[in-house]
Amino acid sequence: MPTSKPVSASTCKMTEIVLPNDTNGLGNMMGGRLLHLMDKCAAISAQRHANRVCVTASVDNVEFQSAIEEGEVVVVESRINRAFDTSMEVELNVQAENPRTETQRTCNRAFYTFVALDDDGTPVEVPAITPETDAERQRYEAAAKRRDVRLVLAGRKNLQDATTLKDDMFSALQSSSSST
């Protein structure tokens, strides 16, 4: 197994039309249906990166920004932002395309965590991510901060051990004191 992979090796793009059975009483796509599509897209990215079966460990920071209407096309894109020991942060971005007006808008964004498993269901190491662009490097660094937040909120890490958060707080304090 390679020790590192580029972000591009994990990308996935799925499209699906929103039909009546996907909608609520207002004619908008049900949130649970969208989360299901997002989970599938994220799983493909995770499995492409790890070359293993991967399972959802957490879903956080789902932002429902704009309703997706019946008849629109949903575009879900995912990629691995960062790989840790056995887990990976997958970023998902959702667009809605209106085929009548030929317009596209951002609807949702989320971060999922996936864990790679061996044949016995035991977590297994995954390759590292090699960010190749400035945007990928920024997402890579931000992923470590989000991971610290997730672990602190889950009670699996003490705040004082969340070094990426402490570094940010220290930088913020320095910036505020130097600007006064």
N, C-alpha and C positions, 0 to 999 in steps of 0.2 A: 504494500500500500504506500502511495506517495506520502512524504512527510508534510507536503504543503500543496495547495491547489489555488488557482485564481478564483475570484468571485464569479467570473463569467462561466465557469464550469458548473455552477449550481443554479443558474437562472432558469426560471420557468415562467411561461406566459400561457394562460388559459383564457378562452373566451366562451361565453354561453349567452344565449338569448333568454330573457326573462319572460316566462309564459304564465298564464293565469294561475296554474297550480303552485307557482313560486311566490305568489303575492298575498298580501293581507287584504282586509276589507277596504283599504284606501287605494288599492291597485299598485302598491309599492312592494318591492321585493322584501320578503321576511328576513329579519336580521339573522335568524338561525340558519336559514338557507344560505345566506351569504357567508356566514362563518364556516359552514360545511365546505363550500367551494374554496375558501381561503385555506382551510386546514389541508385539503387535498393538494393544493398548489404548493403549500409550504412543505408537505411531506415529500413531494417530488424533489424539491430543491435539497432537502436534507439527505434524501437517499442518493441523489446524484453526487453530493459531496462525500458522504461517508461510505458509499458502496455497500450499504447494509440496510436492514430494516430499521426504520427510525420511528419513534413514537412521540406524540405531543406531551411535553412535560408541563408547559404553562402557556397561557395566552394573556397578554397584558397590553394595556394602552390601546385598546381598540377605539378608534375615533370614527363615529358615524357622522360624516359631514354633510352628506346630501343623499336624499332618497333616490333609489333606482326604480324607475317606473316600468310597468309591463310594456313589453315590446322593445325595450332598450337592450343593448348588448353590454354585458358585464365583461370587463377585462381585468383579470387578476394577475399581477406580476410578483414574483418572489425571488429572493436571493439570500445567500448566507452573508451576514455582515461580519461575523466572527465565530470561530470555533474555539471551544475551551477544551477541557480534557475529553469528556464524553458527550458534551452538549454543544449545540449550535444555536445562535440567534438568527432567526429568519425574519427578514423585513418583508412585509406585504403592502403593496399599493394597489388600490382598486380604482378603476376608471369606469364611467358609464358612457357609452356611445349612443347617440340618438341617430338612427339610420335615416330618418326623414329630414332632419336639419343638418346632418353631417357634422354634428358638434360632439365634443368630448369634454367631460369634466371629472375632476377628482372627487371621489365619494368616500373613500375609507382608507385608513392606514392602520397597521397593527404590527406588533412584534410577537412572534411565537418562539418558544424554546423547544427544541427537539433533542432527544437522546438517542444515540445509536446503540443497537443491541446485537449481541451475538446469537447463535442458534439456540442457546439455553435461556435467552431473555435477560442476560446480564449486560449492564452497560459496558461499552467497549470504546477505546480511544478512537478519536477521529483525526484526520489530517488538519493541520493548521490552515488558515486562510492567508493568502498573499495578496494584500491590496495593491492594485497597480495604478490607480488614478488618485488624484487629490480627494475626490468625492468618496471613493472607496476607503481611503485612509481616515477620513473624518467619520464615516459610518463605523469603521473598525474601532476607533477610539471611543466613540459614543456608546458602542455596544458593551464595553467593559463597565462603563458607568451605570448603564441600565441593569446590567447583571448584578452589580453591587446593590442597587436599589431593590431588585427582586429578592435577593438573598436576605437582605436586612428585613424587608417587610415579611418574608416567610419565616423569620426567626432562625434562619440557618447560618447567619453571619452577624457578628456584633458590629455596631456602627463604627466603633474604634478600629476595627479590622478592615473596613471598607476604604482601602487606600485611595482609590480613584475619586471617591466622594470627598475624602479629607483634602486631597490635592486641589480639587475644585473650590472647596470652601476656603482654603488657605489663599489661593489665587484671588478669589473674590474679595477677601478681607484686605489683601495687599492693595488691590486696585482701588477699593473704596477709601483706604487710608491715604493713598498717594494722590487721590483727586481732591482731597479736602485741604 
